[in-house]
Amino acid sequence: MHPRYEVVIGLEVHAQLRTSSKLFCGDSTRFGAEPNTQVSPLTLAHPGTLPYLNREALEHALRMGLACGSSISRRSYFARKNYFYPDLPKGYQISQHHDPVCLGGSIHIQLSDGISKDIRLTRIHLEEDAGKSIHDQDPSQTLLDYNRAGTPLIEIVTEPDIRSAEEAFVFLTEIRKLVRWIGVCDGNMEEGSLRCDANISLRLHGDPRLGTRVEVKNLNSIRHVRRAIEIEVERLAVILDAGAIVRQETRSFQASDETTFAIRTKEDADDYRYFPEPDLPPFHITEDWLDRLMSSLPSLPEVMIARFQHEYGLSEYDARQLCEEKDLCDYFLSHLPATDHAKPFANWLLGPVRSLINERGGEWVLLNISRDEWADLLLLVSSGRISFSSASQHLFPRMMSADGRLPSDIAAAEGLLQDAGGDEIEGWVEQAMQSMPDKVLEYRKGKKGLIGLFMGEVKKLSRGKADPRKTQEILQKKLNAAS
């Protein structure tokens, strides 16, 4: 929070819809193709070509609106947004203006201090993407790649409800999670599938009037959104403190030195001369269609978080962690051996399993371990036949080889089981104490933390076969015997 000013932020988030073809023609949307190979006379706006609407893209927009609690317009149409950039083949963009397909709705966010709030949405509308101008491959010319031109987007526009860079960061994180969760966008910001424009203004605390806003365009990472907002807030505060006037303008963020710079005076809606697209008729949304789309939506993250707490007794923290990714949530539900295993199973997934997947660059759906194998592993650890440490560091990586053996069979074959009896453990404890008589005296004089040293020595002598709980009991008994 700024000491003198209230920060007012609205975001415009562009999400590329997960379709195989473009919004108004059949050209491919595949990422990474050679420049200008995914174009046709329709993408390039040759005279006489006519657009036709991609039904799947419209359904994705409707799913997003339903997931956000938006009101769905039963009748909607497209408009021409007129502006002249080289990467816009038609000289206008087909978008929506007066009648967006989704109105209102909200996104729930929870901040790091535990405070929750709902960020209201103004609208969600459909539009086509522009091409790409490339400035760094030729010393004297700008190159144009029209592969992206016509790709279907939804623009998610918020009310000016965001009050800090952190809130913007969390909101965008939730949007990214939601579009992935319901399958309408892959959320890959590094590929441009999710981009954000931030509208930022300052006003004195208590002043109901909105200040003059600036817009920072095309922020392509969540971290950049946070940093660009922080920079602009400080820049605007300096201007206002000096008694100067803030100019309404569009700016860009330069990640290399973390600065923003002006690129043009900000346009208003009138500058774009919107008018209804004459080559596309209005479209109508029926109740049956909406009902089918609603029934196809998966349970949303907040619903699953509540379910994991109430049905499986998980903490809110664990439940939220499991719902960070839909694949992880689905894996937990499909592979949980039994309800009473929920907590240890969650610990495994959120700890060593997630670490190993991240390390290997894999995906949850590729984790080829059956429910029976998980049940066997959890029983091995809970019964004390293998320590959690040994299971996670040695046994689990072997299970990833997917050779079909149960964990208990692998552990037995690899000599990982803690099958030593009390007499054997007592022998190892005696050896450990005899090898460090000076440490025994220090322990008996009060340095109780040295028990970890003896535990490590017993583990080494037993090659991991000594049960840690039994080992600690015997060590404490023997070390305290003559103290």
C-alpha positions as CSV (number, residue, x, y, z in Angstrom):
1,M,0.0,0.0,0.0
2,H,1.3,3.4,-0.9
3,P,1.5,5.8,2.1
4,R,-0.3,8.7,0.3
5,Y,-2.1,7.3,-2.7
6,E,-4.5,4.5,-3.3
7,V,-3.5,2.3,-6.3
8,V,-6.3,1.4,-8.7
9,I,-5.6,-1.3,-11.2
10,G,-7.7,-3.0,-13.9
11,L,-6.3,-5.9,-16.0
12,E,-7.1,-7.0,-19.6
13,V,-6.0,-10.6,-20.0
14,H,-5.8,-12.2,-23.4
15,A,-6.0,-16.0,-23.4
16,Q,-5.4,-17.9,-26.7
17,L,-8.1,-20.5,-27.0
18,R,-7.1,-24.1,-27.3
19,T,-8.4,-24.8,-30.8
20,S,-6.7,-26.5,-33.8
21,S,-7.9,-23.8,-36.2
22,K,-8.3,-20.0,-36.2
23,L,-11.4,-18.0,-35.2
24,F,-12.8,-17.3,-38.7
25,C,-11.1,-19.8,-41.0
26,G,-9.5,-23.3,-41.0
27,D,-5.8,-22.3,-40.8
28,S,-3.8,-24.1,-38.2
29,T,-2.9,-22.5,-34.8
30,R,0.0,-24.8,-34.1
31,F,2.8,-22.9,-32.3
32,G,6.4,-22.9,-33.6
33,A,5.8,-23.3,-37.3
34,E,7.9,-21.6,-39.9
35,P,6.8,-18.0,-40.5
36,N,3.9,-17.5,-42.8
37,T,3.2,-21.2,-43.3
38,Q,-0.1,-21.2,-41.5
39,V,-1.9,-18.7,-43.6
40,S,-4.5,-18.7,-46.4
41,P,-6.3,-16.1,-48.4
42,L,-8.7,-15.8,-45.4
43,T,-6.0,-15.1,-42.9
44,L,-4.3,-12.6,-45.3
45,A,-7.7,-10.9,-46.0
46,H,-7.6,-11.3,-49.8
47,P,-10.5,-9.5,-51.6
48,G,-13.7,-11.6,-51.7
49,T,-12.8,-13.9,-48.7
50,L,-15.5,-14.2,-46.0
51,P,-15.1,-15.2,-42.4
52,Y,-17.0,-18.0,-40.7
53,L,-17.2,-18.6,-36.9
54,N,-15.3,-21.4,-35.2
55,R,-17.9,-23.1,-33.0
56,E,-15.3,-24.7,-30.6
57,A,-13.8,-21.2,-29.9
58,L,-17.2,-19.9,-29.0
59,E,-17.8,-22.8,-26.7
60,H,-14.5,-22.2,-24.9
61,A,-15.5,-18.6,-24.3
62,L,-18.8,-19.7,-22.9
63,R,-17.1,-22.3,-20.6
64,M,-14.9,-19.5,-19.3
65,G,-17.9,-17.3,-18.6
66,L,-19.8,-20.1,-16.9
67,A,-16.7,-20.9,-14.7
68,C,-16.5,-17.2,-13.7
69,G,-20.2,-16.9,-12.9
70,S,-20.7,-14.5,-15.8
71,S,-24.1,-13.7,-17.4
72,I,-24.2,-15.2,-20.9
73,S,-25.6,-13.0,-23.7
74,R,-28.2,-15.1,-25.5
75,R,-27.7,-13.0,-28.6
76,S,-24.3,-11.5,-29.5
77,Y,-22.4,-10.2,-32.5
78,F,-19.0,-9.2,-33.7
79,A,-17.7,-5.7,-34.5
80,R,-14.8,-4.3,-36.5
81,K,-12.2,-2.5,-34.5
82,N,-10.4,-0.3,-36.9
83,Y,-6.7,0.5,-36.6
84,F,-3.8,0.3,-39.0
85,Y,-0.7,-1.7,-38.0
86,P,1.4,-3.8,-40.4
87,D,0.7,-7.0,-38.5
88,L,-3.1,-6.6,-39.0
89,P,-3.8,-8.0,-42.5
90,K,-7.4,-6.7,-42.8
91,G,-6.7,-3.2,-41.5
92,Y,-9.1,-4.0,-38.7
93,Q,-9.6,-6.6,-36.0
94,I,-12.8,-8.6,-35.6
95,S,-13.7,-8.3,-32.0
96,Q,-16.8,-7.5,-29.8
97,H,-17.7,-4.2,-28.4
98,H,-21.3,-3.5,-27.4
99,D,-22.5,-7.1,-26.9
100,P,-19.8,-9.3,-25.4
101,V,-20.6,-13.0,-25.1
102,C,-20.1,-12.9,-21.3
103,L,-20.9,-10.1,-18.9
104,G,-19.8,-9.7,-15.2
105,G,-18.6,-12.6,-13.1
106,S,-15.7,-12.7,-10.7
107,I,-12.4,-14.4,-9.7
108,H,-11.7,-15.3,-6.0
109,I,-8.2,-14.6,-4.9
110,Q,-6.4,-15.3,-1.6
111,L,-3.4,-13.2,-0.7
112,S,-0.3,-14.3,1.2
113,D,-1.5,-12.7,4.4
114,G,-4.7,-14.9,4.3
115,I,-7.0,-12.1,3.2
116,S,-9.5,-13.1,0.5
117,K,-11.4,-11.0,-2.0
118,D,-13.4,-11.3,-5.2
119,I,-12.1,-9.4,-8.3
120,R,-15.1,-8.4,-10.4
121,L,-15.1,-9.0,-14.2
122,T,-16.5,-6.4,-16.5
123,R,-16.7,-8.8,-19.5
124,I,-15.2,-11.7,-21.4
125,H,-15.3,-11.3,-25.2
126,L,-14.1,-13.1,-28.3
127,E,-11.7,-11.6,-30.8
128,E,-9.0,-12.6,-33.2
129,D,-5.3,-12.1,-32.6
130,A,-3.0,-10.0,-34.8
131,G,0.2,-11.2,-36.5
132,K,3.6,-10.6,-35.1
133,S,6.1,-7.9,-36.0
134,I,9.7,-8.9,-35.6
135,H,12.2,-6.1,-35.1
136,D,15.5,-7.9,-34.2
137,Q,16.2,-10.2,-37.2
138,D,17.1,-7.5,-39.8
139,P,19.1,-4.4,-39.2
140,S,16.9,-2.1,-41.3
141,Q,13.5,-3.7,-41.7
142,T,10.7,-5.0,-39.6
143,L,9.6,-8.5,-40.6
144,L,6.1,-9.8,-40.4
145,D,4.8,-13.3,-39.5
146,Y,1.1,-13.8,-40.0
147,N,0.9,-17.3,-38.5
148,R,-0.7,-15.9,-35.4
149,A,-3.1,-13.6,-37.2
150,G,-6.7,-14.8,-36.7
151,T,-5.9,-17.0,-33.7
152,P,-8.9,-17.1,-31.4
153,L,-8.6,-15.2,-28.1
154,I,-10.8,-14.3,-25.2
155,E,-10.2,-11.0,-23.5
156,I,-11.0,-11.1,-19.8
157,V,-11.5,-7.5,-18.6
158,T,-11.6,-6.7,-14.8
159,E,-13.3,-3.9,-13.0
160,P,-10.8,-1.5,-11.3
161,D,-10.8,-3.7,-8.2
162,I,-7.1,-4.5,-7.9
163,R,-5.2,-2.4,-5.3
164,S,-1.6,-3.7,-5.5
165,A,0.9,-5.4,-7.6
166,E,0.6,-8.5,-5.3
167,E,-3.2,-8.7,-6.0
168,A,-2.6,-8.4,-9.7
169,F,0.0,-11.2,-9.4
170,V,-2.4,-13.5,-7.5
171,F,-5.3,-12.7,-9.8
172,L,-3.3,-13.6,-13.0
173,T,-2.0,-16.8,-11.3
174,E,-5.7,-17.8,-10.6
175,I,-6.7,-16.9,-14.2
176,R,-3.8,-19.1,-15.6
177,K,-4.9,-21.9,-13.3
178,L,-8.5,-21.7,-14.3
179,V,-8.1,-21.6,-18.0
180,R,-5.9,-24.7,-17.7
181,W,-8.3,-26.4,-15.3
182,I,-11.2,-26.1,-17.7
183,G,-9.1,-26.8,-20.8
184,V,-9.7,-23.6,-22.8
185,C,-6.1,-22.4,-22.9
186,D,-2.7,-23.9,-22.2
187,G,-1.6,-20.9,-20.3
188,N,1.9,-20.9,-21.7
189,M,3.0,-17.3,-21.3
190,E,6.4,-17.9,-22.7
191,E,4.6,-18.9,-26.0
192,G,2.3,-15.9,-25.9
193,S,-0.8,-18.0,-25.1
194,L,-1.6,-15.7,-22.1
195,R,-0.8,-12.0,-22.2
196,C,-1.8,-9.1,-20.0
197,D,-2.3,-5.4,-20.2
198,A,-2.4,-3.4,-16.9
199,N,-4.3,-0.2,-16.5
200,I,-2.9,1.7,-13.5
201,S,-3.9,5.0,-11.8
202,L,-3.4,6.6,-8.4
203,R,-5.7,8.7,-6.3
204,L,-5.5,10.2,-2.8
205,H,-6.8,7.9,-0.1
206,G,-10.5,8.7,0.4
207,D,-10.9,10.4,-3.0
208,P,-13.8,8.6,-4.9
209,R,-12.6,10.0,-8.3
210,L,-10.4,7.8,-10.5
211,G,-7.0,9.2,-11.5
212,T,-5.7,9.4,-15.0
213,R,-4.6,6.0,-16.1
214,V,-1.7,4.6,-18.0
215,E,-1.7,1.2,-19.7
216,V,1.3,-1.1,-19.8
217,K,0.9,-3.5,-22.8
218,N,1.7,-7.0,-23.6
219,L,3.2,-8.3,-20.3
220,N,4.1,-11.9,-21.0
221,S,5.0,-13.2,-17.6
222,I,3.2,-13.0,-14.2
223,R,6.5,-11.7,-12.6
224,H,6.6,-8.9,-15.2
225,V,3.1,-7.9,-14.4
226,R,4.0,-7.5,-10.8
227,R,7.2,-5.6,-11.5
228,A,5.7,-3.3,-14.2
229,I,3.0,-2.3,-11.8
230,E,5.4,-1.6,-9.0
231,I,7.5,0.6,-11.4
232,E,4.5,2.5,-12.7
233,V,3.1,3.2,-9.2
234,E,6.4,4.8,-8.2
235,R,6.6,6.8,-11.4
236,L,3.1,8.1,-11.1
237,A,3.6,9.0,-7.4
238,V,6.6,11.1,-8.3
239,I,4.7,12.9,-11.0
240,L,1.8,13.7,-8.6
241,D,4.0,14.7,-5.7
242,A,5.6,17.2,-8.1
243,G,2.2,18.7,-8.9
244,A,2.5,17.7,-12.5
245,I,-0.3,16.1,-14.6
246,V,-0.3,12.5,-15.6
247,R,-0.7,11.9,-19.3
248,Q,-3.1,9.1,-20.5
249,E,-0.8,7.0,-22.5
250,T,0.2,3.5,-23.5
251,R,3.5,2.2,-22.3
252,S,5.7,-0.9,-22.7
253,F,7.8,-2.8,-20.2
254,Q,11.5,-3.5,-20.8
255,A,12.5,-6.6,-18.8
256,S,16.2,-6.2,-19.4
257,D,16.5,-3.1,-17.2
258,E,13.0,-3.2,-15.6
259,T,11.8,0.1,-16.9
260,T,8.6,1.2,-18.7
261,F,8.6,3.7,-21.7
262,A,5.8,5.5,-23.6
263,I,4.9,4.1,-27.0
264,R,1.8,6.2,-27.9
265,T,-0.9,8.4,-26.5
266,K,-3.7,6.2,-25.2
267,E,-6.6,5.6,-27.5
268,D,-10.3,5.6,-26.4
269,A,-13.0,3.4,-27.8
270,D,-14.2,6.1,-30.2
271,D,-10.8,6.2,-31.9
272,Y,-11.4,2.6,-33.1
273,R,-14.6,3.5,-35.0
274,Y,-16.4,0.3,-34.0
275,F,-19.3,-0.9,-36.1
276,P,-21.0,-4.3,-36.5
277,E,-19.1,-6.8,-38.7
278,P,-21.2,-6.9,-41.9
279,D,-19.8,-10.3,-43.0
280,L,-20.8,-12.2,-39.8
281,P,-24.4,-12.5,-38.7
282,P,-25.3,-12.3,-35.0
283,F,-25.2,-15.6,-33.1
284,H,-27.7,-17.1,-30.7
285,I,-27.0,-19.1,-27.6
286,T,-29.8,-21.6,-26.6
287,E,-30.5,-22.8,-23.1
288,D,-29.9,-26.4,-24.1
289,W,-26.5,-25.5,-25.4
290,L,-25.6,-23.7,-22.2
291,D,-26.9,-26.6,-20.1
292,R,-24.7,-29.1,-22.0
293,L,-21.6,-26.8,-21.6
294,M,-22.3,-26.4,-17.9
295,S,-22.6,-30.1,-17.3
296,S,-19.3,-30.6,-19.2
297,L,-17.3,-28.4,-16.8
298,P,-15.2,-30.1,-14.2
299,S,-15.6,-29.3,-10.5
300,L,-13.7,-26.0,-10.0
301,P,-10.7,-25.6,-7.7
302,E,-12.6,-24.0,-4.8
303,V,-15.1,-26.8,-4.8
304,M,-12.3,-29.4,-4.8
305,I,-10.5,-27.6,-2.0
306,A,-13.6,-27.8,0.2
307,R,-14.1,-31.4,-0.7
308,F,-10.6,-32.5,0.2
309,Q,-10.9,-30.8,3.6
310,H,-14.3,-32.2,4.5
311,E,-14.2,-35.6,2.8
312,Y,-10.5,-36.5,3.4
313,G,-9.6,-34.5,6.4
314,L,-6.8,-32.6,4.7
315,S,-5.6,-29.2,5.9
316,E,-6.6,-26.2,3.8
317,Y,-2.9,-25.8,2.8
318,D,-2.6,-29.4,1.6
319,A,-6.0,-29.1,-0.2
320,R,-4.9,-25.9,-2.0
321,Q,-1.6,-27.4,-3.0
322,L,-3.3,-30.5,-4.5
323,C,-5.5,-28.1,-6.5
324,E,-2.7,-26.0,-8.0
325,E,-2.9,-28.2,-11.1
326,K,-5.8,-30.2,-12.4
327,D,-3.6,-33.1,-13.4
328,L,-2.3,-33.4,-9.8
329,C,-5.9,-33.1,-8.4
330,D,-7.1,-35.8,-10.8
331,Y,-4.1,-38.1,-10.0
332,F,-4.8,-37.8,-6.2
333,L,-8.5,-38.8,-6.7
334,S,-7.7,-41.7,-9.2
335,H,-4.8,-43.2,-7.2
336,L,-5.7,-42.7,-3.6
337,P,-5.7,-46.2,-2.1
338,A,-8.2,-45.5,0.7
339,T,-9.6,-42.6,2.5
340,D,-7.5,-43.2,5.6
341,H,-4.4,-42.9,3.4
342,A,-5.3,-39.4,2.2
343,K,-2.8,-37.5,4.4
344,P,0.3,-39.7,3.9
345,F,-0.6,-39.9,0.1
346,A,-0.9,-36.1,-0.1
347,N,2.5,-35.8,1.7
348,W,4.1,-38.1,-0.9
349,L,2.6,-36.3,-3.9
350,L,3.4,-32.8,-2.6
351,G,6.9,-33.8,-1.4
352,P,9.2,-36.3,-3.1
353,V,6.9,-37.1,-6.1
354,R,6.4,-33.5,-7.2
355,S,10.2,-32.8,-6.7
356,L,11.1,-35.8,-8.9
357,I,8.5,-34.8,-11.6
358,N,9.9,-31.2,-11.7
359,E,13.4,-32.5,-11.8
360,R,12.7,-34.8,-14.7
361,G,10.4,-32.3,-16.5
362,G,7.6,-34.9,-16.6
363,E,3.8,-34.7,-16.1
364,W,1.5,-36.2,-13.6
365,V,-0.4,-38.2,-16.3
366,L,2.8,-40.0,-17.2
367,L,3.4,-41.2,-13.6
368,N,3.0,-44.9,-14.2
369,I,2.4,-46.1,-10.7
370,S,-0.9,-48.0,-9.9
371,R,-3.2,-47.6,-6.9
372,D,-2.1,-51.1,-5.7
373,E,1.6,-50.1,-5.8
374,W,0.7,-46.9,-3.8
375,A,-1.2,-49.0,-1.2
376,D,1.8,-51.3,-0.8
377,L,4.3,-48.4,-0.5
378,L,2.2,-46.6,2.1
379,L,1.8,-49.8,4.1
380,L,5.5,-50.4,4.0
381,V,6.2,-47.0,5.5
382,S,3.4,-46.9,8.0
383,S,4.3,-50.4,9.4
384,G,7.9,-49.3,9.9
385,R,9.3,-51.9,7.5
386,I,11.1,-49.0,5.6
387,S,11.8,-45.5,6.6
388,F,10.2,-42.6,4.7
389,S,13.6,-41.3,3.9
390,S,14.8,-44.6,2.4
391,A,11.5,-45.1,0.6
392,S,11.6,-41.6,-1.0
393,Q,15.3,-41.5,-1.8
394,H,15.9,-45.1,-2.9
395,L,12.6,-47.1,-3.4
396,F,10.4,-44.6,-5.2
397,P,13.0,-43.8,-8.0
398,R,13.1,-47.6,-8.7
399,M,9.3,-47.7,-8.8
400,M,9.4,-45.1,-11.6
401,S,11.1,-47.7,-13.9
402,A,7.6,-49.3,-14.2
403,D,8.8,-52.9,-14.2
404,G,5.5,-54.0,-12.6
405,R,6.9,-55.2,-9.3
406,L,5.3,-54.2,-6.0
407,P,7.4,-51.8,-3.8
408,S,7.7,-54.6,-1.1
409,D,9.3,-56.9,-3.7
410,I,11.7,-54.2,-4.9
411,A,12.6,-53.3,-1.3
412,A,13.3,-56.9,-0.4
413,A,15.4,-57.5,-3.5
414,E,17.4,-54.3,-3.0
415,G,17.9,-54.9,0.8
416,L,16.0,-51.8,1.8
417,L,13.7,-53.4,4.4
418,Q,14.1,-52.6,8.0
419,D,13.7,-56.2,9.1
420,A,16.2,-56.3,11.9
421,G,15.0,-57.5,15.3
422,G,15.6,-55.8,18.7
423,D,18.7,-57.9,19.5
424,E,20.4,-56.9,16.2
425,I,19.6,-53.3,16.8
426,E,21.0,-53.5,20.4
427,G,24.2,-54.9,18.9
428,W,24.5,-52.0,16.5
429,V,23.8,-49.5,19.3
430,E,26.5,-51.0,21.4
431,Q,29.0,-50.8,18.5
432,A,28.1,-47.1,17.9
433,M,28.5,-46.2,21.5
434,Q,31.8,-48.1,21.8
435,S,33.2,-46.2,18.7
436,M,32.5,-42.8,20.3
437,P,33.1,-43.0,24.1
438,D,33.8,-39.3,24.3
439,K,30.4,-38.5,22.7
440,V,28.7,-40.8,25.1
441,L,30.2,-38.8,28.0
442,E,29.1,-35.5,26.4
443,Y,25.6,-36.8,25.9
444,R,25.4,-37.9,29.6
445,K,26.6,-34.4,30.6
446,G,23.6,-32.8,28.9
447,K,24.3,-32.6,25.1
448,K,21.1,-34.5,24.2
449,G,21.3,-33.3,20.6
450,L,24.1,-35.8,20.0
451,I,21.5,-38.6,19.8
452,G,21.3,-37.8,16.1
453,L,25.0,-38.6,15.7
454,F,24.4,-42.1,17.2
455,M,21.3,-42.6,15.1
456,G,23.4,-41.9,12.0
457,E,26.1,-44.3,13.0
458,V,23.5,-47.1,13.7
459,K,21.9,-46.5,10.3
460,K,25.4,-46.8,8.7
461,L,26.2,-50.0,10.6
462,S,22.8,-51.6,9.8
463,R,22.8,-50.4,6.2
464,G,19.4,-48.9,6.8
465,K,17.8,-52.0,8.2
466,A,17.3,-50.7,11.7
467,D,13.9,-49.2,12.4
468,P,14.5,-45.6,13.5
469,R,11.8,-45.7,16.2
470,K,13.2,-48.8,17.8
471,T,16.7,-47.5,17.4
472,Q,15.9,-44.3,19.2
473,E,14.2,-46.1,22.0
474,I,17.2,-48.4,22.6
475,L,19.7,-45.6,22.3
476,Q,17.9,-43.4,24.8
477,K,17.6,-46.3,27.2
478,K,21.3,-47.2,27.0
479,L,22.7,-43.7,26.8
480,N,20.7,-42.7,29.9
481,A,21.5,-45.9,31.8
482,A,24.5,-44.5,33.7
483,S,23.9,-40.7,33.3
